[in-house]
Amino acid sequence: MATMNHFGMTLRGWRERMSPQDSGLEADGERRISGLRREELARLAGISVDYVVRLEQGRARNPSAQVVTALARALRLDTSERDHLFRCAHLAPPAAGDVLRHIPMRVQRLVNQLGAIPVGVFAADWTLIGWNRMWTAAVGDPRVYGWAERNLVAGMFRASDGQGPDPVAAWPVRSWKGDEAQEEDLVADLRVTAAAHPHDVRLASLVENLLRNNPRFARLWFHGTAGPYVGDRKTIEHPLVGDIALDVEVLVPAGTGLRIVTYATAAETTDAEKLDLLRATFCAPRPPVRTTKTPGS
């Protein structure tokens, strides 16, 4: 059975959806299609018309990365569509730029809606860039974690050598899988991020420092796995309410690379009651301040 010509079908569909005006060309006379002609796309991409025809018909199936880049630019594809075109050509998508280290408004709105549970927002390199009041109530104030650059991986491997504070909080937070398994999972995730952002100077510096100063990180980096961090189950040894067992889930908003880390537990459990107590203690709305007028004021 012949393989489907995904590249050709995609290229033709996106060529026909793009108007000459959108591409900066002037429409000339009657047109049988509303989109670009093959010769127009070829001119914009700097390749031959014959090659465009062969690509669309599936007679040419291995375009170079330079050709796919030129076609994506000519068709004004966004990042996700460009990456799809590369995959259709059986090529790896281009590396991304720097790791996103700010929280877009749409993500902030989502975090605000999750205010009843502890939520921390990490960049793809595991730098903590935002958290809510329940995070501070349950996991401690990030300002006292002692992580270099507020980075979880840097803090974890510093602590694993006995050189710093607890890696996860101002008070102990323990993975049910064990600290070593958690380290392996985070390094595997960081390897994926480093490969996707090879030109990020800050990320490269983080990895180089850890490789130089922590043998365990170096071993995991060179011999460990690569893959996304998918969550965990942890126990927080909380100084106010005692141990709390919580499920850790990781949400990755599309197109951001951010990790929204949430701590939650089943309803109507002792752990849920402890979270409720923390919520009432630390996150209850504050009553308005009332002032009393003095006579004559």
N, C-alpha and C positions, 0 to 999 in steps of 0.2 A: 504494500500500500504506500502510495506517495505521501510524503510528509506535507502538512499544510504550510502554505507560504505566508506565515504570519507577518514577516517583514513587509512583503509586497502589498498585502491587503491593508496593513496599517498605514504604510506610506501613501498609498492611493487615497485612502479615506481621509487622511489629514490634509493631503494636497487639495482635494475637492471641497473641503469645508472652508478653506482659507480664501478670502476674496483678494483680488489684486490690490484693492485699496489698503487692506490690512497689511499687505506686504510692502507697501510703498510704491507699487506700480500703478500706472494709469490704465484704466480700462479702455480698450480700443475696439470699437465696433461691436457687432453682434457676437455673443458667446454661447456656445452650446452647453457649457457648464458654468456654474456660478463661481467655482473655485479657480485655482491656478491651473494653467496649461502645463504640460510636461516641460515644454521649452522654457517657460517662465521659472519653474522650480529649478531647472538645470542651470539657468543663468544666475539665479540668486545663490545657489549652492556652489557654483563654480565647477560643475561637472558636465559631462556630455548628455545630450538628450537621449542618445542610444542607451547610455548606462541607466538612466532613470527608467526607461522602458523595460530593460532587462531585469532591473530590480523589482519592478511592480509585477512583472509576469513570472518571476521566480526563476528566470534563466541565469540570474546572478544572485547568489545567496550568501556570499561572504564579503560584504563591504567592510572596508577598513574603519577603524575608529575615527580617522580624520574625515572620511566621507559621511559617517553617521553624525558626527558633530556638525558638519556643514549643513546637512539636511535639517537637523534639529534647529539650528540657528535660523535657517531660511524659513522654516515653518513656524518659528517663534513658539516653540514648545516650552511648557513649564518644566520644572525639574522632574516631576514624577513621569510626565509623558516622555521626556528625553530619555530617562532611565529605562522606560518600557521599550523604546525604540532600540536602545543598545541591547537589551535582553533578546529582543526579536532577532537581532543580528548575531546572537550567541557571543556577545561581548560583555565584559564587566562594565557597569556604568562608571562614569568619571568619579573620581574622589570628591567628596564634599569639601567645603571650605572649613572655617574654624567651627568648633563646637559652639552651639547656641548656649549662651550663658545669661539670658534674660528670659523673663516669663511673658509671653504674648498675652494680650488682654483676654483672648478667648480661653486661654488656659487658666488665667487668674479667675475668671468667672466660674470655671468648673471647680477650682480649688475652694472658692467661696461657698459653693453649694455643698461642699463636703465638710462643712464646719463642725459637724457633730462627732467626727472621728479625727484621730491624729493624721495629719497629712504633711509630708515633706516633699519639696520639689527639687530634684537633682538634675544637673546638666548630664549629658551623655558620658562625661568623664568622672561622674560621681562627686562633683562639687555641689554642695548644698547651697541653693540660691533662693529658697523661700520655704516658709513653714507657717502653719496656723497656730492659734493659741492652744488647741488641743495637743499638738505635737509637743509644745513646751511643757504642757501639764503632764503628759504621759512619759515622754522620753527625755525631758530635761532641756534646759536652755542651750541652744547651739552655740551661744557666745562663750560658753565655758567648756566646750568639748576638747579644745586644744588641738584640733586637726590643723595641719599645715594647709593654708589656703582654703580652709573649711572643706577639705576633700576627704571623703569617707575612706577611700583606699589608702591614702597617705596616713590617716589616723589609725587605721586598722593595723597596718604593718609596722608602724612605729610602736604601737602598744604590744604587738605580738613579740617584740624583742625586749619588752620590759622597759622601754625608754619613754613612755608617755602615759597619759590617762586612758581610761577604758575607751575602746575604739568606737563605741556606739552611743554613749550617753554620759551625762553627769553621774548617773548611777547604772549598775550593771544591766545589760540587755543580752540575753543568751539565746543563740540559735538552737533549735531542737535538733538540727542536723549536726551540730558541733561547729566550733569556730573554724576548724580547718576546712570543712566543707563550704562554709560561707566564704572564706578567703578564695577558695578555688572557683566558686561561682562568680565572684566579683572580678577576679582577674580574667576569667574567660570572657566576661562582658566587656571589660576594658580593652582586651585585645581586638574585639570586633570594632570598637569605637576608634582605636588607634589606626586600624587599617582603613577605615572610612574617612579619617581626617589626618592624612599623613603630613600635612603642612601646618598643623596647629602647633605653634611654638610652645604654648603653655602646656599642652598635653605631652608633647615630646619631652619637655623638661621634667614633668612629673615622672614619666616612665624612666628616664635616664637616672634620676636621683634614686628611685626605688631599686633599680637594677644595681646601682653602685653600692647602695647601703644596706640592702636586705637580701640575704642569700635565699630565703624562702620565696620571696617574690620573684627573684630571678629564676628559680627552678620552675615555678608555676608558669612564668611568662614563656620560657623556652620549651617546656615539656608538657604543659597543661592543655586543656581543651579551649575551644573558642565557641561562644554561644551566648544568647541573651540571658540575663538574670530574670528568673520567672517568679520569685517570691520565696517565702519561707514561713515557718511558724516560730515565734519567739516568746520568751518569758521576760518580762520587765520586772526587775526586783525593785519595786517602787517604795520609796521611804515613807510614803503617807498611807497607801492602801494595801501594801504587801504585794506579793507576786501576782502579775496579770499575764495570762496566756493569750496571745493575739495572733491572728493570721495576717501575714504581710503580703500584700498584692502590689504589683507594679503595673501602672498604666502608662502607655507611651502614646501621647497625642500625635496624630498623623502629621508628618512633615516637620517635626520639631526635634526629635531625638531626646527630648526631656523624659525623665523618669518620675512619675508621680507615685510616691510610695505611700501606701495607706496601711493603717493598723486597725483591724476590726475584729469583732468576735460575734458569736451567735447570740441572738436575743434571749432574754430570760435565763441567763447564766450568771454565776458568781462574778465572772470576768466582766460581763456587761454591766453588772451593778457597780463594780469598781470604776469602770469608765464613766458611768453616770455620776458617781460621786466626784470624780475629777472635773467633769464638765460643770457640775453645779458649783464647785469650789473656785475654779479658775476662769470659767467662761460665762458665768451668769451675767446678764445685763446689769450694769451699774445704775442705781437710782439717780435721778437728777439731783444736783446739789441745790439745796434751798437756802436762800439767804433771808435774814430777818432785818427789816428796815428799822433803824433806830429812830426814836422820836425826833421829829424836826428834819429828817433827811429827805 
